[in-house]
Amino acid sequence: MKLNVGSPDRIARLIIGILLLIAPFVTGWVLFANPVWSWVFVIVGLVLAVTGLVRFCPIYAMLNLSTSRTHDK
């Protein structure tokens, strides 16, 4: 697996992902009264967090993009 998520991108993905994961449970926003929005936020947050942790984004791979300085592995 070729790493294609660089450090700044990784940090942003982790922070935004975690915020999206916890938002439906701690904010109390009216938006989350509809369970569909809660699930959308959780799924998007989970995808961002996982791609930040493993430093690989399948969409970047399909588009032949990379924000990583090292192109090994």
Beta strands, then each sheet from edge to edge (+ up, - down):
end
